[in-house]
Amino acid sequence: MAITTEGGAPAQGDYIDAPQLQLFVMGLFFIFGGITSLNDVIIPKLKELFTLNYTQAMLVQFCFFTAYLVIGIPGARLVKKIGYMRGAVAGLVTMMAGCLLFIPASQTATYALFLFALFVLASGVVIVQVVANPLISLLGKPETVHSRLTFAQAFNSVGTTVFPYFGAVLILGSLATVTADQLSGVELDAYRTAESQAIVHGYLGIAAALAVVAGVVWMFRNALKGEKHEESSGLAGLDLLKRKRFGFGALCIFLYVGAEVAIGSLIVNYLMQDHVMGLEEQAAGKLIAYYWGGAMVGRFIGSAVLRVVSPGKVLAAVAIGAITLIAISTQTSGAVSGYSLLAVGLTNAIMFPTIFTLACEKLGPRAADGSGIINVAIFGGAVIPLLTGMIADATGSLALAFVLPAACYAVIAGFGWYARRPA
């Protein structure tokens, strides 16, 4: 069966019945979801090791999500040139390279090298996503594509829930009796090298797993017989931003990813505050699983609710819910403050797919171009967390910094209400 795609979208009626490849794609969703959420664990670790302020610590997310802006279009062109399966291998090998770069970053105790390693790792993630999203649509009958996509997203959520918990166990916490701000010179470098070994060991384990997956995928490199891709302009879709509904939706993807990542990135430091829960670093890190686990549970609940309620109204409601939870968290203390912020993950659950579908309604043959622009809008995960960190540094308050994510959710609520009726 020939596969004809334009911008990654399957041609009408073309599909491949390959259950074994479906499992492989589900695995890819699990891997890149988990690796992305692991940033929330290494941020507080690097913040302590390099005595960073919040702005400097948020450079982790800036470098990671900038890959979506820089690599998105070139990654799609690469996949078109070499095919889905070889593209997946290229992405996995790039991710391995990023993991291995943590070794020199640790040995030289250089923060900039950690950031570069994260950018390379994220570049591989972007390429793998370019493969996984359209491929899951191709591997089965068109009438069951929505169930496959939902199931794949569930695997992504499992990854974002599992990785931070075990990452916190492995990476956070320290046996040292001193902290980085008490040392200087050679002693400081030695401390950073020793303490960052936990990060290195974690990512070396991931690199080994990626090598195995890449080897298996290479064995199936010729599984998609007759694969074809139609060329499209690298800037295809930019004109769609002139459409009010699509442009508004693309902005909301930018804001949503930014708000979700900003909160996730600061949860550990927030929960460690004495007036919140006063937890140790590792204990706070383990609770990140509740934030991302809430998104996983919410997807199952949301999929049922969206069958009977207008998607736009549901989107507006959960966005208002997120604002309410942030307000409760920042105006209270103790467990109520901590768990209300973690509960924002539940409200995030349906936002991305709902914003995406509402924005792309009635695009018809331009849907693939629209999808490409939406993918670039994920760059919000680089910008909003950095700005949130700057506010935290300027005000000395994480609670005040969360005003920015709350403002993002307010815009999203407005889009939900605006798009409550079909395009």
C-alpha positions as CSV (number, residue, x, y, z in Angstrom):
1,M,0.0,0.0,0.0
2,A,1.5,3.3,-1.1
3,I,1.6,6.1,1.5
4,T,1.2,9.6,0.2
5,T,1.6,12.4,2.6
6,E,1.7,16.1,2.4
7,G,3.2,17.8,5.5
8,G,2.8,14.6,7.4
9,A,-0.9,14.0,6.8
10,P,-2.1,10.7,5.4
11,A,-3.7,10.7,2.1
12,Q,-7.4,9.7,2.1
13,G,-7.9,6.0,2.2
14,D,-4.2,5.1,2.6
15,Y,-3.2,3.1,5.7
16,I,-1.1,0.2,6.8
17,D,-2.3,-2.6,9.0
18,A,0.8,-3.1,11.1
19,P,0.0,-3.7,14.8
20,Q,3.7,-4.3,15.7
21,L,4.5,-0.8,14.4
22,Q,1.6,0.7,16.4
23,L,3.3,-0.6,19.6
24,F,6.6,1.0,18.5
25,V,4.9,4.4,18.0
26,M,3.2,4.1,21.4
27,G,6.7,3.5,22.8
28,L,8.0,6.7,21.1
29,F,5.2,8.7,22.7
30,F,6.1,7.2,26.1
31,I,9.8,8.1,25.7
32,F,9.6,11.7,24.5
33,G,6.8,12.5,27.0
34,G,9.0,11.2,29.8
35,I,12.2,12.9,28.7
36,T,10.4,16.3,28.4
37,S,8.9,16.1,32.0
38,L,12.3,15.0,33.4
39,N,13.4,18.7,33.0
40,D,11.2,19.5,36.0
41,V,13.6,17.3,38.1
42,I,16.9,18.5,36.8
43,I,16.0,22.2,37.1
44,P,16.2,22.4,40.9
45,K,19.3,20.2,40.9
46,L,21.1,22.5,38.5
47,K,19.8,25.5,40.3
48,E,21.5,24.4,43.5
49,L,24.7,23.2,41.9
50,F,25.3,26.4,39.9
51,T,23.7,28.8,42.5
52,L,21.3,30.0,39.8
53,N,18.5,32.5,40.1
54,Y,15.1,31.5,38.7
55,T,15.8,33.3,35.3
56,Q,19.0,31.4,34.8
57,A,17.4,28.1,35.9
58,M,14.6,28.6,33.4
59,L,17.2,28.6,30.6
60,V,16.9,24.8,30.8
61,Q,13.4,25.0,29.4
62,F,14.4,27.8,27.0
63,C,17.1,25.7,25.4
64,F,14.9,22.6,25.3
65,F,11.8,24.2,23.8
66,T,13.8,26.4,21.4
67,A,14.5,23.2,19.5
68,Y,10.8,23.2,18.4
69,L,11.4,26.6,16.7
70,V,14.8,25.7,15.2
71,I,14.5,22.1,14.3
72,G,10.8,21.7,13.6
73,I,10.8,22.6,9.9
74,P,14.3,21.1,9.1
75,G,13.3,17.9,11.0
76,A,10.1,17.6,8.9
77,R,12.2,18.0,5.7
78,L,14.7,15.3,6.9
79,V,11.8,12.9,7.6
80,K,10.4,13.6,4.1
81,K,13.8,12.8,2.6
82,I,14.7,9.6,4.4
83,G,11.3,8.3,5.4
84,Y,9.5,7.7,8.7
85,M,11.4,4.7,10.1
86,R,14.9,6.1,9.2
87,G,13.7,9.4,10.5
88,A,12.8,7.8,13.8
89,V,16.3,6.3,14.0
90,A,17.8,9.7,13.3
91,G,15.8,11.2,16.1
92,L,16.6,8.5,18.6
93,V,20.4,8.7,17.8
94,T,20.3,12.5,18.2
95,M,18.6,12.0,21.6
96,M,21.3,9.5,22.5
97,A,24.0,12.1,21.6
98,G,22.2,14.7,23.8
99,C,22.3,12.2,26.7
100,L,26.0,11.4,26.2
101,L,26.8,15.1,26.2
102,F,25.9,15.2,29.9
103,I,29.3,13.4,30.5
104,P,31.5,16.3,29.5
105,A,29.1,18.8,31.0
106,S,29.5,17.1,34.4
107,Q,33.2,16.5,34.1
108,T,33.9,20.2,33.3
109,A,31.1,21.4,35.7
110,T,29.9,23.8,33.0
111,Y,26.2,24.9,33.0
112,A,26.4,26.0,29.4
113,L,27.3,22.5,28.3
114,F,24.3,21.1,30.2
115,L,22.1,23.6,28.3
116,F,23.7,22.5,25.0
117,A,23.2,18.8,25.9
118,L,19.5,19.6,26.5
119,F,19.1,21.4,23.2
120,V,20.6,18.4,21.3
121,L,18.4,16.0,23.3
122,A,15.3,18.1,22.5
123,S,16.3,18.3,18.8
124,G,16.0,14.5,18.7
125,V,12.7,14.7,20.5
126,V,11.3,17.0,17.9
127,I,12.4,14.7,15.1
128,V,10.8,11.8,16.8
129,Q,7.6,13.8,17.2
130,V,7.6,14.7,13.5
131,V,7.6,10.9,12.9
132,A,5.2,9.7,15.6
133,N,2.3,12.1,15.1
134,P,1.5,11.3,11.4
135,L,2.7,7.7,11.6
136,I,0.1,6.8,14.3
137,S,-2.5,8.1,11.8
138,L,-1.2,5.9,9.0
139,L,-1.0,2.7,11.0
140,G,-4.6,1.6,10.9
141,K,-8.0,2.3,9.4
142,P,-9.0,6.0,9.1
143,E,-12.2,5.5,11.1
144,T,-10.2,4.5,14.2
145,V,-7.6,7.2,14.0
146,H,-9.1,9.2,16.9
147,S,-9.0,6.3,19.3
148,R,-5.4,5.5,18.3
149,L,-4.3,9.1,18.8
150,T,-6.0,9.2,22.2
151,F,-4.3,5.9,23.2
152,A,-1.0,7.2,22.1
153,Q,-1.5,10.4,24.1
154,A,-2.2,8.2,27.1
155,F,1.2,6.6,26.7
156,N,2.7,10.1,26.5
157,S,1.0,10.9,29.8
158,V,2.3,7.7,31.4
159,G,5.8,8.7,30.5
160,T,5.4,12.2,32.0
161,T,4.0,10.7,35.2
162,V,6.6,7.9,35.6
163,F,9.9,9.6,34.6
164,P,9.7,12.5,37.2
165,Y,9.1,10.2,40.1
166,F,12.0,7.9,39.4
167,G,14.1,10.9,38.2
168,A,13.5,12.5,41.6
169,V,14.6,9.3,43.4
170,L,17.8,9.1,41.3
171,I,18.8,12.7,40.8
172,L,17.4,14.8,43.6
173,G,18.7,14.6,47.2
174,S,22.3,14.7,48.2
175,L,24.7,12.9,50.6
176,A,26.9,16.0,50.8
177,T,26.9,18.0,54.1
178,V,27.5,21.3,52.2
179,T,25.9,23.2,49.4
180,A,27.3,24.9,46.4
181,D,26.9,28.4,47.8
182,Q,29.3,27.5,50.6
183,L,32.1,26.6,48.3
184,S,34.4,28.2,45.8
185,G,37.2,27.5,43.3
186,V,38.5,23.9,42.9
187,E,36.3,22.7,45.8
188,L,33.2,24.0,44.1
189,D,34.1,22.4,40.7
190,A,34.7,19.1,42.5
191,Y,31.4,19.3,44.3
192,R,29.5,20.1,41.0
193,T,31.2,17.2,39.2
194,A,30.4,14.8,42.0
195,E,26.8,15.9,42.6
196,S,26.0,16.0,38.9
197,Q,27.0,12.3,38.5
198,A,23.4,11.4,39.5
199,I,22.2,13.3,36.4
200,V,24.8,11.6,34.2
201,H,23.9,8.2,35.4
202,G,20.2,8.8,34.8
203,Y,20.7,10.0,31.2
204,L,23.2,7.3,30.5
205,G,20.5,4.8,31.4
206,I,18.1,6.6,29.0
207,A,20.8,6.6,26.3
208,A,21.2,2.8,26.6
209,A,17.5,2.3,26.3
210,L,17.4,4.6,23.3
211,A,20.2,2.6,21.6
212,V,18.1,-0.6,22.0
213,V,15.0,1.1,20.6
214,A,17.0,2.6,17.7
215,G,18.4,-0.9,16.9
216,V,14.9,-2.4,16.8
217,V,13.5,0.4,14.7
218,W,16.4,0.0,12.2
219,M,15.4,-3.6,11.7
220,F,12.0,-2.3,10.5
221,R,13.5,0.5,8.4
222,N,11.9,-0.9,5.2
223,A,8.6,-1.8,6.7
224,L,6.7,1.0,5.0
225,K,6.8,-0.1,1.4
226,G,6.2,2.6,-1.2
227,E,6.4,5.5,1.2
228,K,6.0,8.8,-0.6
229,H,6.0,12.4,0.6
230,E,5.0,15.5,-1.3
231,E,7.1,18.6,-1.1
232,S,5.7,21.7,0.6
233,S,7.2,25.1,1.3
234,G,9.1,25.4,4.6
235,L,7.0,28.5,5.4
236,A,3.8,26.8,4.4
237,G,1.0,27.8,6.7
238,L,2.1,31.2,7.8
239,D,-0.7,32.9,5.9
240,L,-3.1,30.9,8.0
241,L,-2.3,33.2,10.9
242,K,-4.3,35.8,9.2
243,R,-7.4,33.7,9.9
244,K,-8.7,35.0,13.3
245,R,-9.7,31.6,14.6
246,F,-6.5,29.9,13.7
247,G,-4.2,32.8,14.7
248,F,-6.0,33.0,18.1
249,G,-5.6,29.2,18.5
250,A,-1.9,29.2,17.6
251,L,-1.3,32.0,20.2
252,C,-3.2,29.8,22.8
253,I,-1.0,26.8,22.0
254,F,2.1,29.1,22.7
255,L,0.6,30.3,25.9
256,Y,-0.7,26.9,27.1
257,V,2.6,25.0,26.6
258,G,4.4,28.0,28.3
259,A,2.1,28.0,31.3
260,E,2.1,24.2,31.8
261,V,5.9,24.1,31.6
262,A,6.4,27.1,33.8
263,I,4.4,25.7,36.6
264,G,5.9,22.2,36.3
265,S,9.4,23.7,36.3
266,L,8.9,25.6,39.5
267,I,6.8,23.1,41.5
268,V,9.8,21.6,43.3
269,N,11.1,24.9,44.6
270,Y,7.5,26.1,45.3
271,L,6.8,23.0,47.5
272,M,10.1,23.4,49.3
273,Q,9.1,26.8,50.7
274,D,8.4,26.8,54.4
275,H,5.0,28.5,54.1
276,V,3.9,25.9,51.5
277,M,4.9,22.4,52.4
278,G,8.5,22.7,53.5
279,L,9.6,19.5,51.8
280,E,13.1,18.3,51.1
281,E,14.1,18.5,47.5
282,Q,13.6,14.8,46.7
283,A,10.2,14.5,48.4
284,A,9.0,17.6,46.5
285,G,10.4,16.1,43.3
286,K,8.3,12.9,43.7
287,L,5.1,15.0,43.9
288,I,5.7,16.2,40.3
289,A,4.1,12.8,39.3
290,Y,0.8,14.2,40.7
291,Y,1.0,17.2,38.4
292,W,1.6,15.2,35.2
293,G,-0.5,12.2,36.5
294,G,-3.5,14.6,36.8
295,A,-3.1,15.4,33.1
296,M,-3.2,11.7,32.4
297,V,-6.4,11.1,34.4
298,G,-8.0,14.3,33.0
299,R,-7.6,13.0,29.4
300,F,-9.8,10.0,30.1
301,I,-12.4,12.2,31.9
302,G,-12.2,14.9,29.2
303,S,-12.6,12.5,26.3
304,A,-16.0,11.5,27.8
305,V,-17.1,15.0,28.6
306,L,-16.2,16.3,25.2
307,R,-18.6,13.9,23.6
308,V,-21.6,15.7,25.2
309,V,-20.4,19.3,25.8
310,S,-19.2,22.0,23.4
311,P,-15.4,21.7,23.3
312,G,-15.1,25.5,23.4
313,K,-17.1,25.7,26.6
314,V,-15.1,22.8,28.2
315,L,-11.9,24.6,27.3
316,A,-13.1,27.9,28.9
317,A,-14.2,26.0,32.0
318,V,-10.9,24.2,32.6
319,A,-8.9,27.4,31.9
320,I,-11.0,29.2,34.5
321,G,-10.4,26.2,36.8
322,A,-6.6,26.5,36.4
323,I,-6.8,30.2,37.3
324,T,-8.9,29.4,40.4
325,L,-6.4,26.8,41.5
326,I,-3.5,29.1,41.1
327,A,-5.3,31.8,43.1
328,I,-6.1,29.3,45.9
329,S,-2.5,28.1,46.0
330,T,-0.9,31.5,46.1
331,Q,-3.4,32.8,48.7
332,T,-3.1,29.9,51.1
333,S,-0.4,27.9,52.8
334,G,0.5,24.3,53.7
335,A,-0.9,21.3,52.0
336,V,-3.8,23.3,50.5
337,S,-1.4,25.6,48.8
338,G,0.8,22.7,47.5
339,Y,-1.9,20.3,46.3
340,S,-4.0,23.0,44.7
341,L,-1.0,24.0,42.4
342,L,-0.4,20.3,41.6
343,A,-4.1,20.0,40.7
344,V,-3.6,22.5,37.8
345,G,-2.2,19.4,35.9
346,L,-5.8,18.0,35.9
347,T,-7.1,21.2,34.2
348,N,-4.3,21.1,31.6
349,A,-5.4,17.6,30.4
350,I,-7.6,18.5,27.5
351,M,-6.2,21.9,26.6
352,F,-3.6,21.0,23.9
353,P,-5.8,18.7,21.8
354,T,-8.9,20.9,22.2
355,I,-7.1,24.1,21.3
356,F,-5.6,22.3,18.3
357,T,-8.8,21.0,16.9
358,L,-10.8,24.2,17.5
359,A,-8.0,26.2,15.8
360,C,-7.8,23.9,12.8
361,E,-11.5,23.5,12.2
362,K,-12.5,23.8,8.5
363,L,-8.9,24.1,7.3
364,G,-9.6,21.2,4.9
365,P,-6.5,20.6,2.7
366,R,-4.6,23.2,4.7
367,A,-4.8,21.1,7.9
368,A,-1.2,19.8,7.5
369,D,0.2,23.3,7.1
370,G,-1.8,24.4,10.2
371,S,-0.4,21.5,12.1
372,G,3.1,22.6,11.3
373,I,2.5,26.1,12.6
374,I,1.0,24.7,15.8
375,N,4.1,22.6,16.2
376,V,6.3,25.7,16.0
377,A,4.0,27.4,18.6
378,I,5.2,24.9,21.2
379,F,8.1,27.3,21.4
380,G,6.0,29.0,24.1
381,G,7.6,26.4,26.4
382,A,10.8,28.3,26.0
383,V,9.5,31.9,26.5
384,I,6.8,31.8,29.2
385,P,8.9,29.9,31.8
386,L,11.9,32.3,31.2
387,L,9.6,35.3,31.8
388,T,8.1,33.6,34.9
389,G,11.6,33.1,36.3
390,M,12.4,36.8,35.6
391,I,9.3,37.9,37.5
392,A,10.2,35.6,40.4
393,D,13.7,37.1,40.6
394,A,12.4,40.7,40.3
395,T,9.7,40.3,43.0
396,G,11.4,37.6,45.2
397,S,8.1,35.7,45.1
398,L,7.1,32.5,43.2
399,A,3.5,33.2,44.1
400,L,3.6,36.6,42.2
401,A,5.4,34.9,39.3
402,F,2.5,32.6,38.8
403,V,0.4,35.6,37.8
404,L,1.9,35.1,34.3
405,P,0.7,31.5,33.8
406,A,-2.7,32.6,35.2
407,A,-2.8,35.4,32.6
408,C,-2.0,32.8,29.9
409,Y,-5.0,30.7,31.1
410,A,-7.2,33.8,31.0
411,V,-6.5,34.2,27.2
412,I,-7.1,30.5,26.7
413,A,-10.5,30.8,28.4
414,G,-11.3,33.7,26.1
415,F,-10.5,31.5,23.1
416,G,-12.7,28.7,24.4
417,W,-15.6,31.0,24.6
418,Y,-14.9,32.6,21.2
419,A,-14.7,29.2,19.6
420,R,-17.6,27.6,21.4
421,R,-19.6,27.5,18.1
422,P,-18.4,25.5,15.0
423,A,-16.2,27.4,12.6
